[in-house]
Amino acid sequence: MDATLVLIGIPALALALALLFVVMTWRTGQGLARPARVRQTASVAIGMALWLAAQAAAAQSGWLSQFQKRPPPLVLWFGSMIVGTLILGWSPFGKRFADNVSFVGLIGFQAFRLPLELVMHRAAVAGIMPSVMSFTGYNFDIVTGITAIPLAWYVWKRGPVRPLIALWNITGQILLIAIIMIAFAASPVFRAFGDAQLNTWVTHCPYVWIAVMVGAALFGHVVTLRKLLSLGRVRPAA
């Protein structure tokens, strides 16, 4: 039962986030001319489909599992995803998200990390994923998902409290970085937690699509930070 839940849950979350990204690309492109808006949305949709297909192909071919190579393909794959997400978040594309999505939306969006962490916990119970990557181990990223909805509700009711949002956003980023480091430390390259806690599940399909969740969380934090910075530059009229 746990294995089936994980097998369905990971790709379901990944596909839902990919679809949401395409929809929000259209919604945040409202300042563009319609032809440019259509082209941008279509490009993002095609790019997401190709990225998902490339990840699946890399996992199915066994390329990601070649930990004996230097540098390991897993490091190249994950590193390029993180760098690409940061570039996208700080690009004019990311600025449109920061300008057109409310704090309530940006904060509430991160609630997806709660069901993700619950699915990851079931993966650990089923023996698919090492337990150190679950909240029963050293992964406390579930805190971000749990706090996202009440904080979004508070901001909706009271307005954006900049220090509170900044603290939450920084905490979420730290927790995200922590689980990424744990995932690398548990890989066959470092074996930091022993051979019984090896992180190899992300090199298999469809679990390889967990990169979509990591990229979505990182992009959301970057966009939230950009919105906070732009809010700080706004000064009331004399």
C-alpha positions in Angstrom: 0.0 0.0 0.0 2.8 2.4 1.0 4.8 1.6 -2.2 1.7 2.2 -4.4 1.0 5.5 -2.6 4.5 6.7 -3.3 4.5 5.5 -6.9 1.3 7.5 -7.5 2.0 10.4 -5.2 5.4 11.6 -6.5 4.4 11.9 -10.2 1.0 13.3 -9.3 2.6 16.1 -7.3 5.2 16.7 -10.0 2.7 16.9 -12.8 0.3 19.1 -10.8 3.1 21.6 -10.1 4.3 21.5 -13.7 0.7 22.3 -14.9 0.4 25.1 -12.2 3.6 26.6 -13.5 2.3 26.8 -17.0 -1.0 28.3 -15.9 0.8 30.9 -13.8 3.1 31.8 -16.7 0.0 32.8 -18.6 -1.6 34.6 -15.7 1.6 36.6 -14.9 2.2 37.5 -18.5 -0.8 39.9 -18.6 1.5 42.8 -19.2 2.8 41.3 -22.5 1.3 41.6 -25.9 -1.0 38.7 -26.6 1.3 37.0 -29.2 4.3 37.3 -26.8 2.2 36.0 -24.0 1.1 33.0 -26.0 4.6 32.2 -27.2 6.0 32.5 -23.7 3.3 30.2 -22.2 3.8 27.7 -25.0 7.5 27.7 -24.6 7.2 27.0 -20.9 4.7 24.2 -21.5 7.0 22.6 -24.1 10.1 23.2 -21.9 8.4 21.5 -18.8 7.3 18.5 -20.9 10.8 18.1 -22.3 12.4 18.5 -18.9 10.1 15.8 -17.4 10.8 13.5 -20.3 14.6 14.1 -20.1 14.6 13.2 -16.4 12.6 10.0 -17.0 14.9 9.0 -19.8 18.0 9.7 -17.7 16.6 7.5 -14.9 15.4 4.7 -17.2 18.7 4.5 -19.1 20.6 4.1 -15.8 22.8 7.1 -16.5 21.8 8.8 -13.2 22.8 5.6 -11.3 26.5 5.7 -12.5 27.9 7.0 -9.2 31.4 5.7 -10.1 31.8 8.5 -12.7 33.4 11.8 -11.7 31.5 14.0 -11.3 28.6 11.7 -10.7 25.7 12.3 -13.2 23.3 12.9 -10.2 25.4 15.9 -9.1 25.4 17.3 -12.6 21.7 16.8 -13.0 20.7 18.2 -9.6 23.2 21.0 -9.7 22.1 22.2 -13.2 18.5 22.2 -12.0 19.3 24.4 -9.0 21.4 26.8 -11.0 18.7 27.0 -13.7 16.0 27.6 -11.1 18.0 30.4 -9.5 18.6 32.1 -12.9 14.9 31.8 -13.8 13.8 33.2 -10.5 16.1 36.3 -10.8 15.3 36.8 -14.4 12.6 39.2 -15.8 10.4 36.1 -16.0 10.7 35.7 -12.2 10.1 39.4 -11.7 6.7 39.0 -13.4 5.8 36.4 -10.8 6.9 38.6 -8.0 5.0 41.6 -9.4 1.7 39.7 -10.2 1.4 37.0 -7.5 0.3 38.1 -4.0 2.1 37.2 -0.9 -0.9 35.1 0.0 -0.5 33.1 -3.2 3.3 32.8 -2.9 3.1 31.6 0.7 0.1 29.4 0.3 1.7 27.7 -2.7 4.5 26.3 -0.5 1.8 24.2 1.4 2.5 21.5 -1.3 5.5 20.5 0.8 3.2 19.0 3.5 1.7 16.3 1.3 5.1 15.8 -0.3 6.7 15.1 3.1 3.9 12.8 4.0 4.5 10.8 0.8 8.2 10.8 1.4 7.6 9.4 4.9 5.6 6.6 3.4 8.5 6.0 1.0 10.8 5.6 4.0 8.3 3.2 5.7 8.2 1.2 2.5 12.0 1.0 2.3 12.0 3.0 -1.0 13.8 6.0 0.5 16.3 6.2 3.3 14.7 7.3 6.6 17.2 10.1 7.1 15.4 11.9 4.3 12.1 11.8 6.1 10.8 13.9 9.0 11.5 10.8 11.2 15.2 11.4 10.3 16.8 14.8 9.6 14.3 16.3 7.2 12.3 19.1 8.8 11.1 20.7 5.6 7.5 19.6 6.6 7.6 22.7 8.9 7.4 25.0 5.8 4.4 23.1 4.5 2.6 23.1 7.8 3.1 26.8 8.4 2.3 28.0 4.9 -1.5 27.9 5.1 -1.9 29.7 8.5 0.7 32.3 7.5 -1.1 32.9 4.2 -4.4 33.3 6.1 -2.8 35.7 8.5 -1.3 37.8 5.7 -4.7 37.8 3.9 -6.4 39.1 7.0 -3.7 41.5 8.3 -1.7 42.4 5.2 1.9 41.7 4.5 4.0 41.8 7.6 7.4 42.1 6.0 9.6 40.8 8.9 7.3 37.8 9.5 7.3 36.8 5.9 11.0 37.3 5.6 11.7 35.1 8.6 9.4 32.4 7.3 10.9 32.6 3.8 14.5 32.4 5.2 13.6 29.5 7.4 12.0 27.6 4.5 15.1 28.2 2.4 17.4 26.9 5.1 15.2 23.8 5.6 15.2 23.2 1.8 19.0 23.5 1.6 19.3 21.2 4.6 17.4 18.3 2.9 19.3 18.8 -0.3 22.6 18.5 1.6 21.2 15.4 3.4 20.2 13.9 0.1 23.7 14.4 -1.3 25.4 13.2 1.9 23.3 10.0 1.8 24.2 9.3 -1.8 26.6 6.4 -2.7 29.3 9.1 -3.3 29.5 10.1 0.3 27.7 7.3 2.3 27.5 9.7 5.3 24.8 7.6 7.0 26.1 4.2 6.1 25.2 1.6 3.5 21.8 1.0 5.0 20.8 4.6 4.3 21.8 5.1 0.7 19.9 7.6 -1.4 19.5 6.0 -4.7 15.7 6.2 -5.1 15.9 9.6 -6.9 17.8 7.9 -9.7 14.7 5.8 -10.6 11.6 6.8 -12.5 9.2 8.3 -11.5 10.9 9.2 -8.2 13.4 11.3 -10.3 10.6 13.8 -10.7 11.1 14.9 -7.1 13.4 17.5 -8.7 10.3 19.2 -9.9 9.2 19.7 -6.2 12.7 21.0 -5.2 12.7 23.4 -8.1 9.2 24.6 -7.4 10.0 25.3 -3.7 13.3 27.1 -4.6 11.6 29.2 -7.3 8.9 30.1 -4.9 11.4 31.3 -2.2 13.3 33.3 -4.8 10.2 35.0 -6.1 9.0 35.7 -2.5 12.4 37.3 -1.7 12.2 39.5 -4.8 8.7 40.6 -3.8 10.0 41.4 -0.3 12.8 43.4 -1.7 10.6 45.4 -4.1 8.2 46.1 -1.1 11.1 47.5 0.8 11.9 49.9 -2.0 8.4 51.3 -2.1 8.1 54.6 -0.2 4.8 56.3 0.6 4.1 59.5 -1.2 4.8 62.7 0.8 
